[in-house]
Amino acid sequence: MSVSLPLDTCPLRYQAIKDPTHSAFLWDGHALSYALIDHWVNDICLAMAKQGIQTNDRLMLLNGNALDTCLLIIACLRTDVLFCPVNPSFPEDQITQYALNASINWLCSPATLSERLLQYCNHFVLPEKNHNVQRPNTLIKINPNALLTVVATSGSTGTPKAIAHSYKNHFFNAVGSQSALPLKPEDSWLVSLPLFHVGGIAIIFRCLLAGATLIAFSKHQPLAETLTSYRISHLSLVNTQLYRLLIHEKMHLGNTGLRYILLGGGIASQPLVETAQNQGLVVLTTYGMTEMGSQVCTDKPVFSQYGMTSGSLLPYCDIKIADHDEIYVRGKPLAQGILHKGELQTVTDASGWYHTGDRGKWLNNQILVTGRTDNLFISGGENIQPEEIERALLLFPTVIQAVVVPYLNVEFGQRPVAYLKTTDSLINVDALKQHLSHHIARFKVPDKFLPFPDTSQSLGIKVNRQKFKFLAQQINR
């Protein structure tokens, strides 16, 4: 992609000068121009200064809608403030520990305030939005190398990792994406992924750099209804969402304005992809991660006996298949590091490679991801680490041993099943789910709770996890 937008220039202001009346947002069905969005961002910058936010401060957004998230990201870009959105489904204890670990000192929570977080953070209040907009005429220079976003991963332990990116990282990820997924000013992209995920944030930067339109809503809208009511050209989905559209809703996506589907988030279903392709859509599978700002590889998938590929290498990214088939990545989109106890720590080895923990190989010049080097698995686009669930289960009074493994699920790709050994040989599913809701995110709560098999190894001896995975493969057969 040839980008006329300079790296050191605010992309929103650039588009607001270039085409001020063009729609930057379709918000609840109302068109919001680039000039108006730019005006609102400017008001937020003024409010940040008035309320005491300073350069290099760290601002957490909790329960923010898509419009406010977009405005705050660009306001932080212009003021050299770190923007830190957080998944509101994380337990409050986890969010608090994350905020302390990342040294977050400001909280913006438009929906509900956390009194506990306010013990550690100042409260930032968004200004009222007015429509007295004037056409901007001066470009705004920004520091592309300054830290801009801090994204919380799903977390393999009690506290999620805080992955820090600069605007430069997001810029080159978006530019690289254009080589496989063209995006023009007349196009529109539905914000269908959460904006506390890097996949959602990437949609914002792709549209800003291309001068395209973001489509979003203040309240949840059924995806099928949205696709039939609005002319949406580009859509990011995980397998779960595609399943619901094609199977639950029985949609013919070719009858909408949709042209491109970017399918990520782990395991994808070949029959679902083929169905969408047969309806006339361009379906692109992608391999990416939070650390690389979203996409690393993207392309039309190759179907093989080994599985479905996840795309060709994008510009500005590099991949190496290392020992034990582990995938290493590096490139301009790679994160600046991880925030730990307020300090930035590198994510790479001495040669600049990030060790992903994924295993894979090349097939027809595309990456084929074959699995994980550890036990982490993906369910509906969310990372799930079995040991985190096991630790929470062991806090339940009657549970004395727990093993969590994935089983195949047609809608979510994989879901967790928990094998339990209890003091009374009973499994109270409702009580267990209630207990887990206080310790882990809702999407990590297992769908099934089953007793330890009689053939399992005795208590106190490390179990053979592979045997449990084999048992889980028999579920639903």
Secondary structure, 3 states (H helix, E strand, C coil): CCCCCCCCECHHHHHHHHCCCCEEEEECCEEEEHHHHHHHHHHHHHHHHHHCCCCCCEEEEECCCHHHHHHHHHHHHHHCCEEEEECCCCCHHHHHHHHHHCCCCEEECCCCCCCCHHHCCEECCCCCCCCCCCCCCCCCECCCCCEEEEEECCCCCCCCCEEEEEHHHHHHHHHHHHCCCCCCCCCEEECCCCCCCHHHHHHHHHHHHHCCEEEECCCCCCHHHHHHHCCCCEEEEEHHHHHHHHHHCCCCHHHCCCCEEEEECCCCCHHHHHHHHHCCCEEEEEEEEHHHCEEEEEECCCEECCEECCCEECCCEEEEECHHHEEEEEECCCCCEEEECCEEECCCCCCCCEEEEEEEEEECCEEEEEEECCCCEEECCEEECHHHHHHHHCCCCCEEEEEEEEEEECCCEEEEEEEEEECCCCCCHHHHHHHHCCCCCHHHCCCEEEECCCCCCCCCCCCCHHHHHHHHHCCCC
